[in-house]
Amino acid sequence: IMTNSRSANGSKLRKTAISSDGGENWTGLIDEPQLIEPQCMGSILSVADDSNSIPVLLFSIPNTKNGRKYGTIKFSLDDGTSWSSGKCIYNGSYAYSSLADLGSGNFGVLFEKDDYEAISFLRTNTKWLTRKK
């Protein structure tokens, strides 16, 4: 189990901790240097992909240390040890987001945009996210 939370200390890096015993005990919180943030709510989700035997860990966040913008989804194929640079799904203002598993490698992300004036939903899949181009 992984916990992933925004920093409150100004580091602009996500805080993570791991439990290998179902949540009974946890590692100490660390700043995750691969996951920058502007101190904003993010979303993390493990998605099973029918074409891949390993789950894909997804993370949605404004991908900048300054301002809530550049909504990006990053992925990890090794349980969060390493993260992709991500794909930008919305270039403008982007705030709170929520990822949802839609089955068979499909997922959705609901997010605030345009300075909190609108909420959008994007449906896509792990194949799009993990392809090289």
Solvent accessible surface area in square Angstrom, and as a share of the most:
residue,aa,sasa,rsa
1,I,119,0.60
2,M,43,0.19
3,T,51,0.30
4,N,23,0.12
5,S,47,0.30
6,R,103,0.38
7,S,2,0.01
8,A,101,0.78
9,N,100,0.51
10,G,44,0.42
11,S,34,0.22
12,K,54,0.23
13,L,32,0.16
14,R,7,0.03
15,K,35,0.15
16,T,9,0.05
17,A,6,0.04
18,I,74,0.37
19,S,3,0.02
20,S,118,0.76
21,D,65,0.34
22,G,61,0.59
23,G,29,0.27
24,E,142,0.64
25,N,102,0.52
26,W,111,0.39
27,T,80,0.46
28,G,55,0.53
29,L,111,0.55
30,I,100,0.51
31,D,50,0.26
32,E,17,0.07
33,P,95,0.60
34,Q,65,0.29
35,L,0,0.00
36,I,47,0.24
37,E,0,0.00
38,P,14,0.09
39,Q,55,0.24
40,C,0,0.00
41,M,68,0.30
42,G,12,0.11
43,S,15,0.10
44,I,55,0.28
45,L,46,0.23
46,S,61,0.39
47,V,0,0.00
48,A,70,0.54
49,D,15,0.08
50,D,116,0.60
51,S,81,0.53
52,N,58,0.30
53,S,117,0.75
54,I,75,0.38
55,P,66,0.41
56,V,2,0.01
57,L,25,0.13
58,L,0,0.00
59,F,0,0.00
60,S,0,0.00
61,I,0,0.00
62,P,0,0.00
63,N,43,0.22
64,T,19,0.11
65,K,84,0.36
66,N,112,0.57
67,G,41,0.40
68,R,72,0.26
69,K,74,0.31
70,Y,88,0.34
71,G,0,0.00
72,T,4,0.02
73,I,0,0.00
74,K,12,0.05
75,F,33,0.14
76,S,2,0.01
77,L,79,0.39
78,D,62,0.32
79,D,111,0.57
80,G,9,0.09
81,T,104,0.61
82,S,56,0.36
83,W,26,0.09
84,S,28,0.18
85,S,98,0.63
86,G,24,0.23
87,K,42,0.18
88,C,66,0.40
89,I,33,0.17
90,Y,57,0.22
91,N,109,0.56
92,G,31,0.30
93,S,29,0.19
94,Y,2,0.01
95,A,3,0.02
96,Y,87,0.33
97,S,4,0.02
98,S,55,0.36
99,L,15,0.08
100,A,43,0.33
101,D,69,0.36
102,L,67,0.33
103,G,33,0.32
104,S,76,0.49
105,G,2,0.02
106,N,38,0.20
107,F,0,0.00
108,G,0,0.00
109,V,0,0.00
110,L,85,0.43
111,F,11,0.04
112,E,47,0.21
113,K,42,0.18
114,D,59,0.31
115,D,103,0.53
116,Y,131,0.50
117,E,148,0.66
118,A,35,0.27
119,I,120,0.61
120,S,26,0.16
121,F,109,0.46
122,L,58,0.29
123,R,148,0.54
124,T,19,0.11
125,N,51,0.26
126,T,2,0.01
127,K,129,0.55
128,W,64,0.22
129,L,2,0.01
130,T,42,0.24
131,R,137,0.50
132,K,200,0.85
133,K,206,0.87
